[in-house]
Amino acid sequence: MVKRYVSAAVLGSGLLLSACVEVTSAPVQPRAVPGDSLEGQARSACAAAVQRETGNPDVRVQSSSFSEAGTEVILRVGPTGTWRCIGYRDGTTAGIMSMTDEGAL
């Protein structure tokens, strides 16, 4: 008699747990890190703006720091120049400044 109750309890708990399993038909794709595309756009916009400002096509992004308010981009111009720029989500830029000689061109 005790075996029947144990068997019934095991069977009942198995049925309850099987209702908790979620079946998906498509594999889940990894999500992009928030800010990836906006940060990339800011980097590109700042590189183009610094090229225009300096007249030097040798501009490379050294680093960037994403923020919803605006992405700070640090760029290398030529062999020795370091510049700073803020890129915004609408594609505009501001605060273009040489960090090598404190803002002078």
Biopython code that builds the backbone (N, CA, C, O; Angstrom):
import numpy as np
from Bio.PDB.StructureBuilder import StructureBuilder

atoms = [
    (1, "MET", "N", (0.822, -1.188, 0.000)),
    (1, "MET", "CA", (0.000, 0.000, 0.000)),
    (1, "MET", "C", (0.869, 1.256, 0.000)),
    (1, "MET", "O", (0.573, 2.219, -0.708)),
    (2, "VAL", "N", (1.946, 1.246, 0.797)),
    (2, "VAL", "CA", (2.842, 2.393, 0.860)),
    (2, "VAL", "C", (3.527, 2.599, -0.487)),
    (2, "VAL", "O", (3.763, 3.735, -0.899)),
    (3, "LYS", "N", (3.850, 1.489, -1.183)),
    (3, "LYS", "CA", (4.496, 1.598, -2.491)),
    (3, "LYS", "C", (3.600, 2.321, -3.491)),
    (3, "LYS", "O", (4.092, 3.081, -4.324)),
    (4, "ARG", "N", (2.307, 2.093, -3.419)),
    (4, "ARG", "CA", (1.377, 2.753, -4.340)),
    (4, "ARG", "C", (1.376, 4.266, -4.123)),
    (4, "ARG", "O", (1.366, 5.034, -5.084)),
    (5, "TYR", "N", (1.387, 4.688, -2.863)),
    (5, "TYR", "CA", (1.402, 6.124, -2.571)),
    (5, "TYR", "C", (2.709, 6.766, -3.024)),
    (5, "TYR", "O", (2.709, 7.872, -3.564)),
    (6, "VAL", "N", (3.819, 6.073, -2.803)),
    (6, "VAL", "CA", (5.118, 6.594, -3.239)),
    (6, "VAL", "C", (5.159, 6.669, -4.757)),
    (6, "VAL", "O", (5.620, 7.665, -5.314)),
    (7, "SER", "N", (4.688, 5.637, -5.427)),
    (7, "SER", "CA", (4.664, 5.632, -6.893)),
    (7, "SER", "C", (3.766, 6.744, -7.420)),
    (7, "SER", "O", (4.113, 7.431, -8.380)),
    (8, "ALA", "N", (2.622, 6.913, -6.791)),
    (8, "ALA", "CA", (1.700, 7.969, -7.218)),
    (8, "ALA", "C", (2.310, 9.345, -6.981)),
    (8, "ALA", "O", (2.139, 10.245, -7.803)),
    (9, "ALA", "N", (3.017, 9.519, -5.872)),
    (9, "ALA", "CA", (3.647, 10.809, -5.569)),
    (9, "ALA", "C", (4.755, 11.116, -6.565)),
    (9, "ALA", "O", (4.871, 12.251, -7.029)),
    (10, "VAL", "N", (5.574, 10.120, -6.901)),
    (10, "VAL", "CA", (6.655, 10.321, -7.869)),
    (10, "VAL", "C", (6.078, 10.649, -9.235)),
    (10, "VAL", "O", (6.552, 11.566, -9.905)),
    (11, "LEU", "N", (5.065, 9.912, -9.652)),
    (11, "LEU", "CA", (4.433, 10.156, -10.943)),
    (11, "LEU", "C", (3.797, 11.546, -10.986)),
    (11, "LEU", "O", (3.936, 12.262, -11.978)),
    (12, "GLY", "N", (3.105, 11.924, -9.921)),
    (12, "GLY", "CA", (2.456, 13.239, -9.862)),
    (12, "GLY", "C", (3.455, 14.375, -9.896)),
    (12, "GLY", "O", (3.233, 15.375, -10.579)),
    (13, "SER", "N", (4.565, 14.237, -9.163)),
    (13, "SER", "CA", (5.569, 15.310, -9.170)),
    (13, "SER", "C", (6.260, 15.400, -10.519)),
    (13, "SER", "O", (6.635, 16.488, -10.955)),
    (14, "GLY", "N", (6.433, 14.256, -11.187)),
    (14, "GLY", "CA", (7.025, 14.277, -12.533)),
    (14, "GLY", "C", (6.147, 15.021, -13.520)),
    (14, "GLY", "O", (6.643, 15.772, -14.359)),
    (15, "LEU", "N", (4.842, 14.812, -13.420)),
    (15, "LEU", "CA", (3.914, 15.517, -14.306)),
    (15, "LEU", "C", (3.915, 17.018, -14.032)),
    (15, "LEU", "O", (3.861, 17.821, -14.964)),
    (16, "LEU", "N", (3.976, 17.395, -12.765)),
    (16, "LEU", "CA", (4.010, 18.819, -12.420)),
    (16, "LEU", "C", (5.277, 19.484, -12.935)),
    (16, "LEU", "O", (5.226, 20.593, -13.468)),
    (17, "LEU", "N", (6.410, 18.815, -12.780)),
    (17, "LEU", "CA", (7.670, 19.399, -13.245)),
    (17, "LEU", "C", (7.746, 19.472, -14.762)),
    (17, "LEU", "O", (8.362, 20.391, -15.302)),
    (18, "SER", "N", (7.142, 18.536, -15.450)),
    (18, "SER", "CA", (7.186, 18.566, -16.912)),
    (18, "SER", "C", (6.433, 19.767, -17.461)),
    (18, "SER", "O", (6.710, 20.206, -18.577)),
    (19, "ALA", "N", (5.497, 20.302, -16.712)),
    (19, "ALA", "CA", (4.759, 21.487, -17.149)),
    (19, "ALA", "C", (5.622, 22.742, -17.065)),
    (19, "ALA", "O", (5.256, 23.770, -17.634)),
    (20, "CYS", "N", (6.753, 22.685, -16.374)),
    (20, "CYS", "CA", (7.624, 23.844, -16.200)),
    (20, "CYS", "C", (8.660, 23.981, -17.306)),
    (20, "CYS", "O", (9.373, 24.983, -17.353)),
    (21, "VAL", "N", (8.761, 23.009, -18.187)),
    (21, "VAL", "CA", (9.768, 23.037, -19.242)),
    (21, "VAL", "C", (9.269, 23.907, -20.382)),
    (21, "VAL", "O", (8.145, 23.744, -20.855)),
    (22, "GLU", "N", (10.115, 24.836, -20.822)),
    (22, "GLU", "CA", (9.756, 25.713, -21.934)),
    (22, "GLU", "C", (10.434, 25.211, -23.200)),
    (22, "GLU", "O", (11.645, 24.995, -23.217)),
    (23, "VAL", "N", (9.664, 25.028, -24.245)),
    (23, "VAL", "CA", (10.195, 24.549, -25.509)),
    (23, "VAL", "C", (10.184, 25.718, -26.484)),
    (23, "VAL", "O", (9.157, 26.372, -26.670)),
    (24, "THR", "N", (11.337, 25.979, -27.106)),
    (24, "THR", "CA", (11.412, 27.036, -28.112)),
    (24, "THR", "C", (11.687, 26.399, -29.456)),
    (24, "THR", "O", (12.381, 25.386, -29.542)),
    (25, "SER", "N", (11.150, 26.986, -30.495)),
    (25, "SER", "CA", (11.315, 26.412, -31.824)),
    (25, "SER", "C", (12.544, 26.952, -32.542)),
    (25, "SER", "O", (13.094, 26.269, -33.405)),
    (26, "ALA", "N", (12.980, 28.140, -32.213)),
    (26, "ALA", "CA", (14.134, 28.736, -32.886)),
    (26, "ALA", "C", (15.250, 28.968, -31.876)),
    (26, "ALA", "O", (14.981, 29.276, -30.715)),
    (27, "PRO", "N", (16.500, 28.822, -32.307)),
    (27, "PRO", "CA", (17.605, 29.090, -31.383)),
    (27, "PRO", "C", (17.669, 30.569, -31.030)),
    (27, "PRO", "O", (17.346, 31.427, -31.851)),
    (28, "VAL", "N", (18.078, 30.854, -29.832)),
    (28, "VAL", "CA", (18.191, 32.232, -29.365)),
    (28, "VAL", "C", (19.508, 32.811, -29.869)),
    (28, "VAL", "O", (20.571, 32.223, -29.668)),
    (29, "GLN", "N", (19.431, 33.957, -30.521)),
    (29, "GLN", "CA", (20.622, 34.627, -31.032)),
    (29, "GLN", "C", (21.217, 35.510, -29.953)),
    (29, "GLN", "O", (20.470, 36.128, -29.194)),
    (30, "PRO", "N", (22.546, 35.590, -29.858)),
    (30, "PRO", "CA", (23.140, 36.487, -28.865)),
    (30, "PRO", "C", (22.815, 37.938, -29.199)),
    (30, "PRO", "O", (22.802, 38.331, -30.366)),
    (31, "ARG", "N", (22.556, 38.713, -28.179)),
    (31, "ARG", "CA", (22.234, 40.131, -28.376)),
    (31, "ARG", "C", (23.503, 40.951, -28.434)),
    (31, "ARG", "O", (24.509, 40.623, -27.804)),
    (32, "ALA", "N", (23.435, 42.014, -29.195)),
    (32, "ALA", "CA", (24.567, 42.937, -29.249)),
    (32, "ALA", "C", (24.656, 43.701, -27.935)),
    (32, "ALA", "O", (23.648, 43.926, -27.264)),
    (33, "VAL", "N", (25.829, 44.081, -27.590)),
    (33, "VAL", "CA", (26.038, 44.875, -26.384)),
    (33, "VAL", "C", (25.436, 46.249, -26.620)),
    (33, "VAL", "O", (25.701, 46.851, -27.660)),
    (34, "PRO", "N", (24.623, 46.777, -25.682)),
    (34, "PRO", "CA", (24.032, 48.092, -25.878)),
    (34, "PRO", "C", (25.103, 49.137, -26.158)),
    (34, "PRO", "O", (26.131, 49.195, -25.483)),
    (35, "GLY", "N", (24.838, 49.965, -27.176)),
    (35, "GLY", "CA", (25.775, 51.029, -27.480)),
    (35, "GLY", "C", (26.752, 50.698, -28.577)),
    (35, "GLY", "O", (27.433, 51.599, -29.066)),
    (36, "ASP", "N", (26.860, 49.419, -29.000)),
    (36, "ASP", "CA", (27.832, 49.060, -30.016)),
    (36, "ASP", "C", (27.686, 49.887, -31.283)),
    (36, "ASP", "O", (28.659, 50.493, -31.734)),
    (37, "SER", "N", (26.482, 49.927, -31.874)),
    (37, "SER", "CA", (26.330, 50.638, -33.131)),
    (37, "SER", "C", (26.415, 52.147, -32.935)),
    (37, "SER", "O", (26.971, 52.846, -33.782)),
    (38, "LEU", "N", (25.877, 52.658, -31.840)),
    (38, "LEU", "CA", (25.964, 54.098, -31.581)),
    (38, "LEU", "C", (27.408, 54.509, -31.335)),
    (38, "LEU", "O", (27.837, 55.573, -31.781)),
    (39, "GLU", "N", (28.149, 53.683, -30.636)),
    (39, "GLU", "CA", (29.557, 54.004, -30.381)),
    (39, "GLU", "C", (30.352, 53.966, -31.684)),
    (39, "GLU", "O", (31.218, 54.812, -31.907)),
    (40, "GLY", "N", (30.065, 52.996, -32.540)),
    (40, "GLY", "CA", (30.739, 52.913, -33.836)),
    (40, "GLY", "C", (30.437, 54.124, -34.706)),
    (40, "GLY", "O", (31.318, 54.642, -35.392)),
    (41, "GLN", "N", (29.180, 54.575, -34.675)),
    (41, "GLN", "CA", (28.801, 55.767, -35.444)),
    (41, "GLN", "C", (29.528, 56.999, -34.920)),
    (41, "GLN", "O", (29.989, 57.833, -35.699)),
    (42, "ALA", "N", (29.626, 57.110, -33.610)),
    (42, "ALA", "CA", (30.316, 58.256, -33.010)),
    (42, "ALA", "C", (31.796, 58.238, -33.370)),
    (42, "ALA", "O", (32.380, 59.282, -33.659)),
    (43, "ARG", "N", (32.397, 57.068, -33.353)),
    (43, "ARG", "CA", (33.818, 56.948, -33.706)),
    (43, "ARG", "C", (34.051, 57.387, -35.153)),
    (43, "ARG", "O", (34.991, 58.129, -35.439)),
    (44, "SER", "N", (33.188, 56.923, -36.061)),
    (44, "SER", "CA", (33.321, 57.288, -37.478)),
    (44, "SER", "C", (33.101, 58.776, -37.696)),
    (44, "SER", "O", (33.854, 59.418, -38.428)),
    (45, "ALA", "N", (32.064, 59.328, -37.059)),
    (45, "ALA", "CA", (31.765, 60.754, -37.219)),
    (45, "ALA", "C", (32.911, 61.605, -36.685)),
    (45, "ALA", "O", (33.280, 62.603, -37.304)),
    (46, "CYS", "N", (33.476, 61.222, -35.549)),
    (46, "CYS", "CA", (34.583, 61.990, -34.978)),
    (46, "CYS", "C", (35.836, 61.889, -35.840)),
    (46, "CYS", "O", (36.547, 62.878, -36.018)),
    (47, "ALA", "N", (36.110, 60.707, -36.374)),
    (47, "ALA", "CA", (37.287, 60.553, -37.243)),
    (47, "ALA", "C", (37.166, 61.465, -38.460)),
    (47, "ALA", "O", (38.133, 62.124, -38.841)),
    (48, "ALA", "N", (35.983, 61.505, -39.069)),
    (48, "ALA", "CA", (35.770, 62.370, -40.235)),
    (48, "ALA", "C", (35.879, 63.843, -39.848)),
    (48, "ALA", "O", (36.471, 64.633, -40.583)),
    (49, "ALA", "N", (35.313, 64.215, -38.703)),
    (49, "ALA", "CA", (35.357, 65.615, -38.262)),
    (49, "ALA", "C", (36.787, 66.058, -37.952)),
    (49, "ALA", "O", (37.173, 67.179, -38.282)),
    (50, "VAL", "N", (37.561, 65.197, -37.329)),
    (50, "VAL", "CA", (38.953, 65.553, -37.008)),
    (50, "VAL", "C", (39.791, 65.615, -38.283)),
    (50, "VAL", "O", (40.691, 66.450, -38.380)),
    (51, "GLN", "N", (39.518, 64.756, -39.258)),
    (51, "GLN", "CA", (40.216, 64.844, -40.548)),
    (51, "GLN", "C", (39.950, 66.190, -41.205)),
    (51, "GLN", "O", (40.867, 66.830, -41.720)),
    (52, "ARG", "N", (38.674, 66.623, -41.184)),
    (52, "ARG", "CA", (38.331, 67.930, -41.765)),
    (52, "ARG", "C", (39.009, 69.058, -40.997)),
    (52, "ARG", "O", (39.556, 69.981, -41.599)),
    (53, "GLU", "N", (38.973, 68.985, -39.673)),
    (53, "GLU", "CA", (39.534, 70.047, -38.825)),
    (53, "GLU", "C", (41.042, 70.189, -39.011)),
    (53, "GLU", "O", (41.562, 71.303, -39.074)),
    (54, "THR", "N", (41.736, 69.069, -39.098)),
    (54, "THR", "CA", (43.203, 69.106, -39.165)),
    (54, "THR", "C", (43.740, 69.120, -40.587)),
    (54, "THR", "O", (44.883, 69.515, -40.815)),
    (55, "GLY", "N", (42.927, 68.692, -41.545)),
    (55, "GLY", "CA", (43.413, 68.570, -42.911)),
    (55, "GLY", "C", (44.369, 67.391, -43.078)),
    (55, "GLY", "O", (45.068, 67.297, -44.087)),
    (56, "ASN", "N", (44.401, 66.510, -42.111)),
    (56, "ASN", "CA", (45.304, 65.363, -42.136)),
    (56, "ASN", "C", (44.478, 64.081, -42.291)),
    (56, "ASN", "O", (43.627, 63.793, -41.450)),
    (57, "PRO", "N", (44.722, 63.308, -43.361)),
    (57, "PRO", "CA", (43.956, 62.074, -43.546)),
    (57, "PRO", "C", (44.406, 60.926, -42.628)),
    (57, "PRO", "O", (43.727, 59.904, -42.533)),
    (58, "ASP", "N", (45.553, 61.101, -41.955)),
    (58, "ASP", "CA", (46.093, 60.049, -41.082)),
    (58, "ASP", "C", (45.482, 60.159, -39.683)),
    (58, "ASP", "O", (46.136, 60.615, -38.744)),
    (59, "VAL", "N", (44.216, 59.736, -39.556)),
    (59, "VAL", "CA", (43.489, 59.808, -38.281)),
    (59, "VAL", "C", (43.058, 58.393, -37.901)),
    (59, "VAL", "O", (42.438, 57.685, -38.695)),
    (60, "ARG", "N", (43.392, 57.996, -36.685)),
    (60, "ARG", "CA", (43.026, 56.674, -36.173)),
    (60, "ARG", "C", (42.367, 56.823, -34.809)),
    (60, "ARG", "O", (42.805, 57.631, -33.991)),
    (61, "VAL", "N", (41.329, 56.054, -34.566)),
    (61, "VAL", "CA", (40.677, 56.073, -33.256)),
    (61, "VAL", "C", (41.575, 55.333, -32.274)),
    (61, "VAL", "O", (41.957, 54.185, -32.497)),
    (62, "GLN", "N", (41.898, 56.012, -31.191)),
    (62, "GLN", "CA", (42.732, 55.412, -30.149)),
    (62, "GLN", "C", (41.856, 54.740, -29.089)),
    (62, "GLN", "O", (42.161, 53.636, -28.637)),
    (63, "SER", "N", (40.770, 55.407, -28.696)),
    (63, "SER", "CA", (39.848, 54.836, -27.714)),
    (63, "SER", "C", (38.532, 55.594, -27.774)),
    (63, "SER", "O", (38.437, 56.660, -28.383)),
    (64, "SER", "N", (37.524, 55.025, -27.133)),
    (64, "SER", "CA", (36.241, 55.715, -27.032)),
    (64, "SER", "C", (35.541, 55.254, -25.768)),
    (64, "SER", "O", (35.775, 54.157, -25.261)),
    (65, "SER", "N", (34.671, 56.132, -25.275)),
    (65, "SER", "CA", (33.918, 55.849, -24.056)),
    (65, "SER", "C", (32.457, 56.192, -24.324)),
    (65, "SER", "O", (32.090, 57.364, -24.400)),
    (66, "PHE", "N", (31.623, 55.155, -24.465)),
    (66, "PHE", "CA", (30.225, 55.353, -24.820)),
    (66, "PHE", "C", (29.421, 55.917, -23.661)),
    (66, "PHE", "O", (29.606, 55.536, -22.506)),
    (67, "SER", "N", (28.526, 56.833, -23.999)),
    (67, "SER", "CA", (27.560, 57.372, -23.051)),
    (67, "SER", "C", (26.309, 57.731, -23.844)),
    (67, "SER", "O", (26.408, 58.142, -25.000)),
    (68, "GLU", "N", (25.141, 57.582, -23.241)),
    (68, "GLU", "CA", (23.895, 57.978, -23.903)),
    (68, "GLU", "C", (23.914, 59.467, -24.241)),
    (68, "GLU", "O", (23.339, 59.880, -25.249)),
    (69, "ALA", "N", (24.563, 60.266, -23.416)),
    (69, "ALA", "CA", (24.622, 61.713, -23.632)),
    (69, "ALA", "C", (25.552, 62.082, -24.777)),
    (69, "ALA", "O", (25.317, 63.084, -25.451)),
    (70, "GLY", "N", (26.582, 61.316, -25.012)),
    (70, "GLY", "CA", (27.558, 61.585, -26.062)),
    (70, "GLY", "C", (28.784, 60.718, -25.832)),
    (70, "GLY", "O", (29.187, 60.498, -24.690)),
    (71, "THR", "N", (29.376, 60.229, -26.906)),
    (71, "THR", "CA", (30.517, 59.334, -26.810)),
    (71, "THR", "C", (31.809, 60.116, -26.966)),
    (71, "THR", "O", (32.008, 60.807, -27.966)),
    (72, "GLU", "N", (32.686, 60.007, -25.978)),
    (72, "GLU", "CA", (33.997, 60.652, -26.069)),
    (72, "GLU", "C", (34.910, 59.754, -26.898)),
    (72, "GLU", "O", (35.041, 58.559, -26.633)),
    (73, "VAL", "N", (35.536, 60.353, -27.904)),
    (73, "VAL", "CA", (36.437, 59.611, -28.780)),
    (73, "VAL", "C", (37.805, 60.286, -28.739)),
    (73, "VAL", "O", (37.917, 61.495, -28.937)),
    (74, "ILE", "N", (38.835, 59.500, -28.481)),
    (74, "ILE", "CA", (40.216, 59.981, -28.493)),
    (74, "ILE", "C", (40.853, 59.449, -29.771)),
    (74, "ILE", "O", (40.812, 58.251, -30.050)),
    (75, "LEU", "N", (41.442, 60.362, -30.543)),
    (75, "LEU", "CA", (41.990, 60.001, -31.847)),
    (75, "LEU", "C", (43.467, 60.361, -31.936)),
    (75, "LEU", "O", (43.944, 61.288, -31.282)),
    (76, "ARG", "N", (44.158, 59.621, -32.744)),
    (76, "ARG", "CA", (45.572, 59.866, -33.023)),
    (76, "ARG", "C", (45.651, 60.480, -34.415)),
    (76, "ARG", "O", (45.132, 59.907, -35.373)),
    (77, "VAL", "N", (46.292, 61.634, -34.538)),
    (77, "VAL", "CA", (46.442, 62.311, -35.824)),
    (77, "VAL", "C", (47.927, 62.345, -36.151)),
    (77, "VAL", "O", (48.721, 62.960, -35.438)),
    (78, "GLY", "N", (48.291, 61.673, -37.244)),
    (78, "GLY", "CA", (49.707, 61.593, -37.588)),
    (78, "GLY", "C", (50.469, 60.827, -36.514)),
    (78, "GLY", "O", (49.882, 60.077, -35.735)),
    (79, "PRO", "N", (51.784, 61.026, -36.483)),
    (79, "PRO", "CA", (52.594, 60.267, -35.526)),
    (79, "PRO", "C", (52.554, 60.799, -34.093)),
    (79, "PRO", "O", (52.875, 60.060, -33.162)),
    (80, "THR", "N", (52.170, 62.058, -33.893)),
    (80, "THR", "CA", (52.292, 62.625, -32.548)),
    (80, "THR", "C", (51.056, 63.324, -32.002)),
    (80, "THR", "O", (50.997, 63.585, -30.801)),
    (81, "GLY", "N", (50.083, 63.635, -32.818)),
    (81, "GLY", "CA", (48.937, 64.418, -32.348)),
    (81, "GLY", "C", (47.841, 63.574, -31.733)),
    (81, "GLY", "O", (47.476, 62.532, -32.277)),
    (82, "THR", "N", (47.313, 64.016, -30.602)),
    (82, "THR", "CA", (46.171, 63.366, -29.963)),
    (82, "THR", "C", (45.033, 64.374, -29.893)),
    (82, "THR", "O", (45.216, 65.500, -29.429)),
    (83, "TRP", "N", (43.858, 63.965, -30.356)),
    (83, "TRP", "CA", (42.698, 64.832, -30.394)),
    (83, "TRP", "C", (41.529, 64.182, -29.665)),
    (83, "TRP", "O", (41.463, 62.961, -29.522)),
    (84, "ARG", "N", (40.615, 65.024, -29.212)),
    (84, "ARG", "CA", (39.417, 64.578, -28.495)),
    (84, "ARG", "C", (38.189, 65.102, -29.234)),
    (84, "ARG", "O", (38.207, 66.200, -29.790)),
    (85, "CYS", "N", (37.132, 64.311, -29.233)),
    (85, "CYS", "CA", (35.891, 64.682, -29.908)),
    (85, "CYS", "C", (34.730, 64.027, -29.166)),
    (85, "CYS", "O", (34.884, 62.952, -28.584)),
    (86, "ILE", "N", (33.574, 64.675, -29.188)),
    (86, "ILE", "CA", (32.350, 64.087, -28.653)),
    (86, "ILE", "C", (31.421, 63.815, -29.838)),
    (86, "ILE", "O", (31.112, 64.720, -30.613)),
    (87, "GLY", "N", (30.981, 62.569, -29.971)),
    (87, "GLY", "CA", (30.060, 62.184, -31.035)),
    (87, "GLY", "C", (28.682, 61.918, -30.457)),
    (87, "GLY", "O", (28.550, 61.288, -29.407)),
    (88, "TYR", "N", (27.651, 62.402, -31.149)),
    (88, "TYR", "CA", (26.281, 62.254, -30.675)),
    (88, "TYR", "C", (25.500, 61.282, -31.547)),
    (88, "TYR", "O", (25.895, 60.983, -32.675)),
    (89, "ARG", "N", (24.378, 60.788, -31.005)),
    (89, "ARG", "CA", (23.582, 59.774, -31.691)),
    (89, "ARG", "C", (23.004, 60.255, -33.020)),
    (89, "ARG", "O", (22.685, 59.433, -33.879)),
    (90, "ASP", "N", (22.860, 61.569, -33.206)),
    (90, "ASP", "CA", (22.316, 62.084, -34.465)),
    (90, "ASP", "C", (23.394, 62.291, -35.527)),
    (90, "ASP", "O", (23.104, 62.811, -36.604)),
    (91, "GLY", "N", (24.635, 61.889, -35.237)),
    (91, "GLY", "CA", (25.726, 61.996, -36.205)),
    (91, "GLY", "C", (26.531, 63.274, -36.107)),
    (91, "GLY", "O", (27.522, 63.431, -36.821)),
    (92, "THR", "N", (26.130, 64.195, -35.239)),
    (92, "THR", "CA", (26.879, 65.438, -35.080)),
    (92, "THR", "C", (28.043, 65.222, -34.113)),
    (92, "THR", "O", (28.095, 64.240, -33.372)),
    (93, "THR", "N", (28.968, 66.171, -34.147)),
    (93, "THR", "CA", (30.131, 66.123, -33.260)),
    (93, "THR", "C", (30.327, 67.485, -32.612)),
    (93, "THR", "O", (29.811, 68.494, -33.092)),
    (94, "ALA", "N", (31.070, 67.503, -31.531)),
    (94, "ALA", "CA", (31.372, 68.758, -30.837)),
    (94, "ALA", "C", (32.640, 68.556, -30.021)),
    (94, "ALA", "O", (33.126, 67.437, -29.861)),
    (95, "GLY", "N", (33.159, 69.653, -29.514)),
    (95, "GLY", "CA", (34.301, 69.583, -28.607)),
    (95, "GLY", "C", (35.562, 69.054, -29.250)),
    (95, "GLY", "O", (36.385, 68.434, -28.576)),
    (96, "ILE", "N", (35.733, 69.288, -30.553)),
    (96, "ILE", "CA", (36.941, 68.816, -31.231)),
    (96, "ILE", "C", (38.106, 69.662, -30.742)),
    (96, "ILE", "O", (38.115, 70.883, -30.892)),
    (97, "MET", "N", (39.096, 68.982, -30.151)),
    (97, "MET", "CA", (40.181, 69.722, -29.508)),
    (97, "MET", "C", (41.466, 68.901, -29.521)),
    (97, "MET", "O", (41.459, 67.693, -29.285)),
    (98, "SER", "N", (42.563, 69.590, -29.803)),
    (98, "SER", "CA", (43.871, 68.950, -29.702)),
    (98, "SER", "C", (44.225, 68.788, -28.234)),
    (98, "SER", "O", (44.136, 69.741, -27.460)),
    (99, "MET", "N", (44.621, 67.604, -27.858)),
    (99, "MET", "CA", (45.052, 67.369, -26.484)),
    (99, "MET", "C", (46.569, 67.495, -26.371)),
    (99, "MET", "O", (47.123, 67.487, -25.272)),
    (100, "THR", "N", (47.228, 67.611, -27.512)),
    (100, "THR", "CA", (48.681, 67.733, -27.525)),
    (100, "THR", "C", (49.110, 69.121, -27.093)),
    (100, "THR", "O", (50.043, 69.278, -26.306)),
    (101, "ASP", "N", (48.413, 70.140, -27.618)),
    (101, "ASP", "CA", (48.786, 71.513, -27.264)),
    (101, "ASP", "C", (47.595, 72.277, -26.704)),
    (101, "ASP", "O", (47.403, 73.451, -27.018)),
    (102, "GLU", "N", (46.808, 71.622, -25.886)),
    (102, "GLU", "CA", (45.716, 72.219, -25.120)),
    (102, "GLU", "C", (44.714, 72.997, -25.948)),
    (102, "GLU", "O", (44.305, 74.090, -25.557)),
    (103, "GLY", "N", (44.311, 72.453, -27.086)),
    (103, "GLY", "CA", (43.236, 73.046, -27.856)),
    (103, "GLY", "C", (43.659, 73.924, -29.009)),
    (103, "GLY", "O", (42.819, 74.257, -29.845)),
    (104, "ALA", "N", (44.908, 74.315, -29.098)),
    (104, "ALA", "CA", (45.352, 75.141, -30.222)),
    (104, "ALA", "C", (45.513, 74.268, -31.456)),
    (104, "ALA", "O", (45.859, 73.092, -31.349)),
    (105, "LEU", "N", (45.266, 74.836, -32.612)),
    (105, "LEU", "CA", (45.426, 74.098, -33.863)),
    (105, "LEU", "C", (46.826, 74.230, -34.357)),
    (105, "LEU", "O", (47.166, 73.678, -35.403)),
]
sb = StructureBuilder()
sb.init_structure("model")
sb.init_model(0)
sb.init_chain("A")
sb.init_seg("    ")
for serial, (resi, resn, name, xyz) in enumerate(atoms, 1):
    if name == "N":
        sb.init_residue(resn, " ", resi, " ")
    sb.init_atom(name, np.array(xyz, "f"), 0.0, 1.0, " ", f" {name:<3s}", serial, name[0])
structure = sb.get_structure()
